């Protein structure tokens, strides 16, 4: 029997029938949590968002539209059950209790998503994107990292308590849902069809413009976005067809521009096919069978070095190494994630839209990589990683491109003195590299080892009693430990008989932060590059604007190795008729920086230029005829074409 007293006191926003009341309550709670999340993020980023009253109102209105766009999908599974379940169930106690428990669980999920969004924003300065998708795929490492970085169990307990409290506060509203008359089957089916139609319309209209839009303040756009919707959009759009979504030039024009970019005095093109940049590189010989140890350092921003003016002086070993190395002071990362750095260093290719080649399952192998080039000349090429190489698909990528693998899973537990969520400490990694080098030297074989560190990463933990900052206290300690481990590694290497014949390279995979007022904040891509070989490579500093894609051709030039190249990079020690450039990007926006201005290519064929990108950054609309934009299109159109048409393979 219905209870009229409860029905009369039901909130005014609730519809007439039981199922639609329950759905309306679900939607209202989601909207409330979305509003609170957006408000907190906005209030804590007022200066960055630079939003006056009108802009703030537009931000929240647009945000509500995207919230509803997400809910058009999210409500469908629940609506399917509620609208089609038997009417008699609504009068049973067990069904009421089950729906009450379900509501509490949904509230917990909503609060969990809001908290996850807050923590993700704190780390990356954006809503959910491809990084969040990757974190879900590689759940073990990420969960371990979260457990070590945050009081996870206390946090989950607090969220559970809050969900229970809110459920109790809404018990009268829930009772009003259960006591209302259920919707008959025919109108229930019509309601479900209407919801499905709304989701389809949303996919065709709103969803096409989500999650990123071109122009404006990136903080405003990210605040207006909806995290869960953006997560699923990123999952769906992990690779974008360049010619469908980005501006292009006539193929002949773009190919000619690209050839001019990669042409060098010692290069001879081997094909006339458009965008086939395969060429013979004749470096002055004879080739020198020098060993190479290439260390890719996790999240090492150039601004963290004391020699770049950091007052904390956390990097004394790297600051000294700068004076003793061939040092590149104007060197740029191509992306904001480890896989992008590995892609650029290994394949010498700009960041194509979507995921890096490292993570494109089924297309990650068979390339003319740096390791493949050296392995063909008798080198022992190995990728040595402090963590488990299945993360980011690294093992599959490197093993498919000329490297053997040494990672955490192939190292005995007794040989690892310290591990955290991401793997063994940098000291343990360097110890493995020294052992591998001793073995290769004993076999009279030159070696090329590409190391990837992990310690300069949240949770920022490392062995005790190494530095004067306790483990786990933040990035400063991890950075100082990273520097300490490098100093110890070089000190031990100097005692080895193979040291005098070895080139040491230290470079970052990316910087520590990627958030900024623009889509591609140039200052956040600046990383250091050290090439250290005392007695072989003279110490000096090069301030030419350069990129991670230039590392491989520069190294092969230093070694005097002639080779067949598919690299998009240049030998930085040769004179080039065109000015320096650095391709930079994220998952959707692609940029080319010339040292002063920045061209940005965006989905839906967006073209922009930032004048004085390191200073006032005056944004202007662009056109394909603009010289810098044309150079950018040539790089990215050519790289995407070469990837899709298998022009980067190892012959």
N, C-alpha and C positions, 0 to 999 in steps of 0.2 A: 504494500500500500504506500502511496506517495505521502510525503510530509509537507503539507502546504506552508507550514511556518518556515521551513528551510527554503522552499522555493521563493517565498516572498522576500526573504532577506538575501537572496542571491545577488551578487554584484550586477550592476546594470549592464556591464559589457558582455555578460554571458548570453549566448543565444538561447533559443527556447528549448532545443532538444539535447538529450544527455550526451550523445557522441560529439556533437559540434561544440557543446560547452567544454568538454574535456580538451578537445583540440584547441579551442580558443585560449584556454588557460595555459596550455603548452606553448602556444605561439607568444602569448603575452609575457611569459617568463623568459623565453629566449630573447625577445625584444628588449626587455628590461635589463638583462645581463649584457646584451650587446651595447645598449646605451651607456651603462655604467663603465664598461671596459673602454669604450671610445672616449668617454668624458675624462676618465683618469689618465689615459694616454695623452689626451689633448691638454689637460691642465699641467701635466708634467713636461710638456714640450711646447709651451706657449711661444717661447722665443723662436724656436726652429720653425714652427708652423706659420708664424707671422700672419695670423688670421685675425682680422678685425671682426666686429660684430656681424657684418654682412657675410664675409667669407666663412665665419664660424657657422652661421645659420645654413649656408649652402652646404658646408661640410657635413653637418648633421642630417640635413634632408637627403643628400646623396647617400650618406651612410645608411639611412633607414631604407632607402630603395634597395641597396645591396643586401641588407639584412633580410628583407622580404624575398629577394631573389634566392638567397640560400634556403630560407624556410619553405619556399615553393617546392624544393626537392626534399628537404629534411622531414617534412610533415607527411609525405606520401606513405611510407611503411606503416606508421602509426594509424593514419587515416584508413588504410586498407583493412587493418584489423578491426578498428572501432566501428567502421561503417558497415562491415559485412558480418560481424559477429551476431549470433542469435539474440533477438530482443529480450527473451526471457532471462538471459544471463544478467541483465542490468538489475534485476530484483534480488539476486542472490548475494549473500554475505561474502562468499569466497571471491567472487568477481570484484566486488568493491575493494576488498583487502588487496587483491592482486594488482588492481589499477593504482591503489594508493602506494604500494611498494614500487611499482613501475614509475610512478610520478617522482618519488623520492630518488630513485636511481637516475632518472632523466635530469633532475635538478643537480645531482652530484656530477653528472657528465657535463652539464652546462658550466658549472663552477670550475670544473677541471679544465675545460677548454679555455675559459677566461684566464685562469692562472697560467696555463701553458702559453697563451698568447702574450701575456705580460712578460714572462721569462724569455720567450723567444725575441720579443721586441728589445728587451734589455741587452740581449746578446748581439742582435743583428740590426736593430733599428728599423725593422720592417715587419709587416704581417707575415703570416705563413707563406712560404714559397717552396721552390724545389728543395731547399735545404731541409725543410720539415718533412717532405716526402722521403728524402734519403734517410732521415733520422728514423722514420717509421720502418723502412726496409731493413736498416742495420740496427735493430732494436736492442740487441745485447750490449753493444758498445755504448749506445746512447743511454740506456737505462743504467748501466754501471756508472757512466759519467755523471748522470743526474744524481744518483745515490751519493756519489762522492762529493758533488758540488753543492747540493741542497739538502736540507733536512726533510727528505721525501716522505718518510712514514708519518712524521708529525704533520706535514702539510696535508697529506691525504686524510689523516684522521680529522684535522680541522675542517676540511671540505665536507667530510661525511657528517660531522656534527652540524655544520651550517645547513646542509641539505635536509637533515632531520628536523632542525628548528624551523626552517621555512615551510616544510611540509606540515608541521603542527600548526603554524600560523595560518596556513591555507586550508585547514581541515573543514571549516564551514563551507568554503567555496567548493571543495571537493565533494562534500556531502550534497551540495546543491546540484552538482553534475550528475551524481548517481541517482538522485531522486526525481530528476526531470524525466518526462516521457521520452523513450528512445525513438529515434527516427525510423520510419518504415523502410522496407527494403528498396522500393523503387526510388524514393527521394534520396536514399543513402547512395545508391548507385549513381544518380545524377550529380550528387555532391562530389563523389569521388572522381567522376569524369571531368567535372569543372576544375578540380585541383590538378588533375593530370594535364588538362589543356593549359592551365596557367603555367605549369612547369615547362611545357613545350614552348609556349610563347616566350617565356623568360629565356630559354636556351637560345632562341632565334634572335631575340632583340637585346635584352640586357646582357646576357651571358657572353655575347660576342665582344663586348667592350670591357670584359672583366678578365683579369684583375688589374691590368695596368693600362693607363691612358697616357698619352704623350703630353708634354708641356706642363708648366706650373711647378709649384713647390712639391717635391716628392713626399715630404712629411704630410702635407695636406691630403694628398692622394692616398697615402697609406692609411691615414687616420680614417678616411671615408670608407676604405675597403672593409670587407668582412673576412676575418681570418679563416673560418671553416670553408667558405666558398672558395677563397683563394687557394686553400690547400688542395681541394679537389680539382680546381682549374689547373694548378701546377702539375698534379698527377696525370691529368689528361694531356697536357700540352708539353710533354717532356722533350719533344723535338719539333721544330717549326720548319716548314718548307720555305726557304729563303725567297724564292721567286714569287711565291704566293703572298707573303706577308710584308716583304721589304722592297724598298725602291731598287730599281735595276737600271743599268745602262745598256744600250745595244751591245750585244756580245762582243763584236769586234772592237768596239771602243774600250770596254772594260778589260778585255784581254790585253790590249796594247798598253793600257795604263799599268796593269799588273806586271807585265813583262818589264816595263821600265823600272818598277819598284824593286824587282828581284834581280835585275841585270847587274853584273859586276864585271870588272875588267878581265877576270880570269874565268868567265862563265860562257858556255856555248850551249844554246838551246838545242834539244834533240828531237823536237816535234813542232809541227806547225799547227797542230790542233788547238782550238780555243781553250784557254785556261790550263793547257798541259804545260806546266812550267818545268818539267823534267829537263835538267841541263847537266852538262859535264863541268865540274869545277876542277880546275887545274891549279892546285896550290904548289908553290915552289918547294921542291924536295931537296934531299930525299926525305921520305916519311920517317918520323922519329917514333920509335916504339916506347913512348913514355906511358907509365901507368897513370890512371886518372881516378881520383876519388871525388865524386860530385855529391855534395851534401845539400839536400833541400831542407831548409829549416822551417819548421812550423811557425807561421804567423809572425815573421820578423819584419816589422815595419821599419823603414829607414829612420823615421823620427825617433826611434827608441835608442839609437846609437848615440853615445856621448859625443862622438866626433861630428854628429849632425846637430849638436846643441842641446841634447837632453841633459838637464841639470842634475839628474839623479846619478849619472855616471855608473850605470849598471852593466856596461859592456866593455870593461878594460881590455880584454883579450881581443875582441873584434876591433876596437879602436886602434890597438897596436898593429893588428893584422892589416888594417887599411893602409898604414904607412909602408908596409912591407910587401904589398900585393900590387898586381895590376887591378886597379879598383875602378869600378864604373859608378860614378856618383849620380847619374841621371837615368837610372834603370827602373823600368816599370813592369809590374805584374800584368798579366792579361786578364785575370779574373779575381774572384774573391773566395775561391775554394781550392782545396788541395788538388783535386782532380784536374782543375783548369791549369794550375801551375805545372803539374806533371805532363799534361798534354802538350803545353807550349814548349817546355824544355826538351821533351823527348821527340816530338814530331815537328817542331818549329812551324806551327800553324796557328792562325788567329782563332779566337773563340767563336765558333759557329753557333747559331741560335739553338736554344734548348740545352740538353745535357752535353757534357764534354764527350769526346770520342772515347775516352777511358771507360765510360759507363754505358756506352751504346751496345747493349748485349747483342752478340752476333755480328757486329761490325767493328770490334775493338782490336782486331789482330791483322797481321799481314802488311804492316806499313814499313816504309823505309825510315826506321827510327835511328836515333843516335846509337843506341846499343847494337842494332843490326849492322850499321856501318862498321863499327869497331869489331864486332864478332866475326865479320867476314874477313877481317885482317888478322885473325888469330887471337884476338883478345878474349879473356874470360869476362864476359859481360854479365853482371848480376845486379838485381834489385834487392836491396837490404833494407827491410822496414821494421821499425820498432813495434808495430802492432800486428794484427792478423790481416793478411793481405787480401782476404775476400772482401774486406770493407772497401767501398767505392770501386769494387771490381778490379782492384789493382793487380792481383795475381794473374787474372785472366789477361789483362792488358799487357803486362810486361812479359809474361811467358809466351804470349803470342807475337811478340815483336823483338825477339832476339836475346832475351835475358833469362837467366835462371833466377830462382826465387829463394831468398833467405828471409823468413819472417818469424814472428813470435812462436808460431806453431811448430817451427822446425828447430827451435833452440831448446835445449834441456832446461828444466826448471832450475837446476842447480847453478846454471850459468847466468841466471837473471837475478840480480841482487835486489831489484826493486821494480814493481809493476803497478800500474793503476788501470783505470778503465780503458785507456787507449793503447796500452802496451808497456813494453819495458822502457826504463829510463834511458836518456841519451847516453849515459856512461856505458850501459849494457850494450846499446846499439854500436857504439864506437869500438867496444871490446870485440864484438862479433866481426866488425869490419877489419880490425887488426889481425884477427885469426885468419880470416879469409885471404887477406893480403899475404900473410906469411905462407899460406898453403900455395897460393898462385905463384909467388916468387920462388918457392922451392921447386916448382915444376917448370921453371924457366919460361913462364908464360906471362905476357903483359896482361894487366887487368884493368877493367873499367867497372867501378862499383858506384851505383847510384843509391845513395842513402836517403831515407825519409825519416825525420825525427818526429817525436810526439810530445816532448815534455812541456813545450811552450803553448799549452792548450789547457783550458779548463778541464779538470779541477785544479790545475797548477800545483800538483804534488810531485815530490822528488825525494831522493834519499836525504836523510838527516845529516847534520854536521858537515855540510859541504860549503854552505854560504851563511851569511849572517842574517838571513831572512827565513823564518820558519816555513816549512812546507805547508802548502795549502792556504796561504794567506793572500794570494792574489797574483796578478800577472807580473808585478815587479819581481817577486821571488823567482817565478818560472823563467823570466827573462835573464835574471842574473845567473841562475843555475845553467841555463842554456849556454851562456857565455863561458861559465866555468868549465862545463863539459868539453867545449871546443878547445879551450886552452889545454886541458889535460890530454885530450886526444892528440893534438899536435905535438905536445911534449913527448908523449910515448912514441909517436910516429917518427920523430927525429932520431930516435935510437935504433931504428930499423935499417937494415942494409939497403932496402928498396926506396928509402925516403928521397935520396938525391935524384932519383929517376922518376919522381911522381909529381903530377900536377894536382893540387888540391883546389877545389872550387866550392865556395860557400855562397848560397843564394836562397832567398825566401821562396816559399810556395805562393804566398800572398801576404797581405798585411793583416793586422790584428782587427781592423774594423772596416766596414764597407758602407756605413750609413753616412748620409750627408744631405744637404739641401737640394742637390741635383741628382738625377738618375745615375750619373757616373761621376762622382766626386774625384777628380783627377788626383788630388793630394793623397787620397787613400789607396793609391796603387803604387806608390813609390817604395821600392825595396832596394837593398844593397846587393852588389855582386862583387865577390872577391875571387881572383884567380892567383893562387899562391904557389910559386915554384922557384924558390931561391936558387940562384946559380943558373937558371934556365930562362925564366921570364923576368925581365927587369921590372922593378917596382915603379909604378907611375899612376897617375890618375887621369881618367878619360871622362869628360863631361858631356859627350855626345848623347843626345836623347836616344835611348835604346830600349829594347823589350826582351822578355824571356824568349821570344822566338828567335832572337839573334844569338843565343848562347851556343847552340850546336854548331852553326857554321863558323863562329869565331873560334871555338875549341878545335875543330878540325883544321882550320887555317893555322893555328898555333902549332899543331902537330905535323904540319906539312903534308897532310893526307889529301890526295886527289880522289874524288868520288863522284858518283852520279846522284844528283840532289833533287828532292822534291820539296825542299825546305822553302818556307816563305820568308825566312829571316836573312840577315846580311852578316857578312864578316865585318865586325865593328872596327877592325884594324886596317881596313882598306878604305880608300877615298871613294865616296859615292856621289854621283852628280845630283841626286835628290836629297833634300834635307831629312834629318832624322824624324822618326815617327814612332808611335807606340799604339798598337791596337789594344783597347781595353773593353771589357764588356761584363754584363751579367747575363742572366738567362734569356732576356728578351731585348735589352738595349745594347747596341753595338757601337763602339766609338773609335775614333782615330784622333790622337793627340799629336800636335806638331811642335810642342814646346811652349806654345802660346795659346792657340785656339783649339777647340775640341768640336769635332763633327759627331753627331749622334744619329744613328739610324734606328728607328723604332717600328714595331709592328704596325700594320695598316699604312705602310709606306711613309711613315713620319720621317721628316728631315729637319734637323735643327743644328745650329751652331752656337757654341758658347765662346764669345770673344773674351780674351784674357781669362782663361779657365782657371788659372791659379790665383787670380786676383778678384776683380769685381764681378766677373762671370756674367756679362751681358748676353742674355739669350735672345737669339733671333731665329726666325724661320729660315730654312735653307732650301736650296734647289740643286738638282743633279749637276747643273753647270758650275756651281761653286767649286773651285779647285780642290779644297780639302775634302768636301763631301764626295766629289768624284773619286778621289784617292780611296776614301773609306769604302765606297761602293765596290770599287775594283777589288780590294782585299777580300771583302766578305762575300761578294757574289762569286768571286773566283774560288775561294776556299770551299764554299758550299757546293759549287759545281764539281770541283775536284773530288770532294768526299763522296758525293752521290754517284759519280761516274767512275769510281775506282781508279783515279789517276795518281793516288798517293802510295801505291803498292810497292813492295820490295821486289826488284828484278834480280 
